[in-house]
Amino acid sequence: MAGIDRYPSPVPHSPERCSFSVRALFVTAVAVLVAFLISPLVRADAGCTPHPAPSSADRWTDEQLANARTIVTIGTERRVPEQGLVIAVATALQESRLRNLRGGDRDSIGLFQQRPSQGWGTPKQLSDPAYQTGKFYDKLLDVDGWQRMRLTEAAQAVQISAFPEAYTKHTDAATALVAGLRGDTDQGCD
């Protein structure tokens, strides 16, 4: 056994085997580079998955959440600041409990209980939550200095309610709803 080498030298690789190894290494490097480059896009898309409704979601019906989502989505599309979204949701909570009512006080209709007789639109238009929401934001954004007003003052400037202070009791719920629903309409999700 004296002449036997216990650790033989490695067999030289064939050119085909070296070429395969180089190609495999190149393909792996390209795959890693591609994964690195697209990972921010995948993470951005992951942030656009619908977030659950606020923690108090068990007290909201599907209709109420859908209407709140409409208010938040339209406001976000119009670049209304978050404070404006909260004002709109709080107003709809007070006026209709976020339900699209077919009638109400006098000739009031819909989420915001807007009145055809007061120039808000036709009964058919006012039965559409998106239309009513748009009209609410139109008027809110026309109020000079609404961003510096208390929620009740801004809502009252739009709605001209008989009970202007009633909006304030909905501030916390509106804030929670907006926070919970904003993820559905976040600006990076287009």
N, C-alpha and C positions, 0 to 999 in steps of 0.2 A: 503494500500500500504506500510505500515510500514515494513512488513516482506519480501518484494520482493527486491532482490539484483539487482540493476540497471546494474552492470557490473559483469556478471557471470564469474567464473574462466574458463579458456580455457579447452576444452575437451581434455583429453590426446590423443595423436596420437597413432594409431595402429602401430604395428611393421612393417606391410607391407608398410605403408605410410612413416615411417622413412627410411626404406630400399630404397624405391623409391627416396627419397630426397638425400640420400647419393650417390646413383648411378648417379642421374642427376648432382649432384655437381662434381663427379668424371669425367663424360663424358665432362662436360663444361671445367674443368681444363685441360684435355687432349687436347681438341680442341684448347684452347688458347695456350697451349705449342706447338702444331704442327704448328699453324699459326705463332707463334713467330719464330720457327726454319726455316720455309720455306720462310719467308718474304724476307730475303736477296736474295734468288734465284729468287723470282718473280721480285724484283727490278732490279736484274742484267739482266734478260730477257727483262724487259721493256726498258733498255738502248740499246737493240740490235734492236729495231724496226728501219726501215729505216728512216733516217732523210731526211727532204726535201733538195733538191739541194740548192746550195747557193742562196743568195738573188737575184742574177742576172740570175736566172734560166730561166727567160722568154726569154733571148736572146740565149739560148742553145737549139738545137734540141734534140729529143730523141736519135738520133744516136750519137751526140756529148757527151751527158751525159752518155750513155752506154759505149762509148769508154773511157771516163775519169774514169768511175767506174772500168773498166777493168784494167787500168793503176794503179789506187789506190789499188785495191784488190790484184793484183799480187805483187806489191811492198810491201804491208803490209804482205802478206803471206811469202815473202822472208825476212822480217824484215828489209827492207830498211828504213832508217830514213826519217822523214817527209820532210827534205830538198831534198832528192833524189826523193820523189814523186812529189814535186813541180817542180824540174828540168825536170822530165819526162813529166809531163803534159804541162809545158811551151814549151818544145821541140815539142811535138805533135801539140800544138796550132800553132806554127810557121810553121812547116812543112806541115800540112794538115788541120788546123783549126779543129782538132779532128775528121776528116772524114777519112774513110778507102778508100783512093783513089786507083783506079785500075791502074793509071799511073801518071806520072808527068814529072819532068825534067829528060831527058834521060831515064833510065830504072827504075826510082824510083817508089816504090810501098808502099801503106798503110799509116798508121798513122804517122810513122816516116820517110816516104819517103826513106826507105832503099833500097839499090840496089843489085840485084843478082850478078851483075858484080863485086861488091866490097866484095863479100864473105859473105853477110848477110844471105843468104839462097836462096831457089828456089822461083820463082814467086808464086807458090802455097802456100808455107810456109809464105811468106811475105804478102799474102793477109789475113792472120789470125791475128787480133789485139793482141791476147794473145801471139802468137809466136813472133811478132815484139816487144811487150813490154818486153818479157823475154830476147830477144837479146839486147835490149837497156840497161836493168838493168845489164846483164852480162858484157857488155863493160864499163858501168859507174862504177860498183863496182871494176873493174880492174884498173881504173885510180887512180894512187897513189895520195893521198891527195885531192880527189875530194870534201870532206866535207869542206875544207878550201878555195875552189875556189868560185869565183862569179858564179852565175847561168850561165851566158853566157860562161864563161871559161869551166865549167864542161860540158855543152851541146856541146860546140865546140870540146872538147876532144873526145866525143863520135861520133858526127855527121860529123865533118870536113866540115862545111858549107862554102859557098862562102861569107856569110853574118853573121858572128858570133855574132855581136852585136844585131841582129834582135830578139834574144830570150828574151832580157831584157824587151821589151815592153809587154811581156806576164806574167811577174812575178806576178802582182796583181791578174789577172784573174786566174792564176794557183793556187796561194795561196788560193783564195776564193773557187775554185772548190775542192781542196784537203780538206780544212777545212769542207766544206759541205758534202763531200762524205765519209770522214773517219769514221763517225758514222756507215755507212753500213758495215764496215769491221773491226770495233774495236776489239782488241785482246780478250776482255771478252765475245764475242758473239759466241764462238765456241759451 
